[in-house]
């Protein structure tokens, strides 16, 4: 493992965190409309983010998928708490 490359990539992630969060937010909003299950939506967001950041900025986010998952959960929790995401209640 090349520690300098890992440190460099981590620095890129930290300095681009506002951009990354914005992309995650946009991806979360777009996959919410698909109607698929939550874990599948999260996987789609993670895969799209890793691909987008690699192609657009040359940043490999694959080692940070755990952190990305945590950020996604936070954004979704905020959307749920504010009522932005309206979930239909199933009849009993």
C-alpha positions as CSV (number, residue, x, y, z in Angstrom):
1,X,0.0,0.0,0.0
2,X,1.3,3.4,-1.0
3,X,0.7,5.6,2.1
4,X,1.6,8.8,0.2
5,X,-1.0,8.1,-2.4
6,X,-3.6,7.2,0.3
7,X,-2.8,10.4,2.1
8,X,-3.0,12.4,-1.1
9,X,-6.4,10.9,-2.0
10,X,-7.6,11.5,1.5
11,X,-6.6,15.2,1.2
12,X,-8.4,15.4,-2.1
13,X,-11.5,14.0,-0.5
14,X,-11.4,16.4,2.5
15,X,-10.9,19.5,0.3
16,X,-13.6,18.5,-2.1
17,X,-16.1,17.4,0.6
18,X,-18.6,20.1,-0.1
19,X,-18.7,19.0,-3.8
20,X,-19.0,15.4,-2.8
21,X,-21.9,16.1,-0.4
22,X,-23.6,18.1,-3.2
23,X,-23.2,15.3,-5.6
24,X,-24.5,12.8,-3.0
25,X,-27.5,15.0,-2.4
26,X,-28.3,15.2,-6.1
27,X,-27.9,11.4,-6.5
28,X,-30.1,10.7,-3.4
29,X,-32.8,12.9,-4.9
30,X,-32.6,11.2,-8.3
31,X,-32.7,7.6,-7.0
32,X,-35.5,8.3,-4.5
33,X,-37.9,8.5,-7.5
34,X,-37.0,5.0,-8.7
35,X,-39.1,3.2,-6.1
36,X,-36.6,0.5,-5.5
37,X,-35.6,-0.7,-2.0
38,X,-33.5,1.5,0.3
39,X,-30.3,-0.7,0.2
40,X,-30.4,-0.8,-3.6
41,X,-30.9,3.0,-3.8
42,X,-27.9,3.5,-1.5
43,X,-25.7,1.1,-3.6
44,X,-26.8,3.0,-6.7
45,X,-25.8,6.3,-5.1
46,X,-22.4,4.9,-4.0
47,X,-21.6,3.4,-7.3
48,X,-22.6,6.5,-9.2
49,X,-20.6,8.8,-6.9
50,X,-17.4,6.6,-7.1
51,X,-17.7,6.6,-10.9
52,X,-18.4,10.3,-11.2
53,X,-15.6,11.4,-8.9
54,X,-13.1,9.1,-10.6
55,X,-14.0,10.4,-14.1
56,X,-14.5,14.1,-13.3
57,X,-11.8,14.7,-10.6
58,X,-9.5,11.7,-10.7
59,X,-10.4,10.8,-7.1
60,X,-10.8,7.2,-6.2
61,X,-13.5,7.1,-3.5
62,X,-13.8,3.3,-3.3
63,X,-11.8,3.1,-0.1
64,X,-14.3,5.5,1.5
65,X,-17.6,3.8,0.8
66,X,-18.2,3.4,4.6
67,X,-18.0,7.1,5.1
68,X,-20.1,7.7,1.9
69,X,-22.7,5.3,3.3
70,X,-22.8,7.3,6.6
71,X,-23.2,10.6,4.7
72,X,-26.0,9.2,2.6
73,X,-27.8,8.0,5.8
74,X,-27.4,11.5,7.2
75,X,-28.8,13.3,4.2
76,X,-31.7,10.8,3.9
77,X,-32.4,11.3,7.6
78,X,-32.5,15.0,7.2
79,X,-34.9,14.7,4.2
80,X,-37.1,12.3,6.2
81,X,-37.1,14.5,9.3
82,X,-38.0,17.6,7.4
83,X,-40.8,15.9,5.5
84,X,-39.1,16.4,2.1
85,X,-39.4,12.7,1.4
86,X,-43.1,11.6,1.7
87,X,-43.5,7.9,2.4
88,X,-46.8,6.3,1.8
89,X,-48.1,4.4,4.8
90,X,-49.1,0.8,4.0
91,X,-52.6,-0.3,5.0
92,X,-52.6,-2.8,7.9
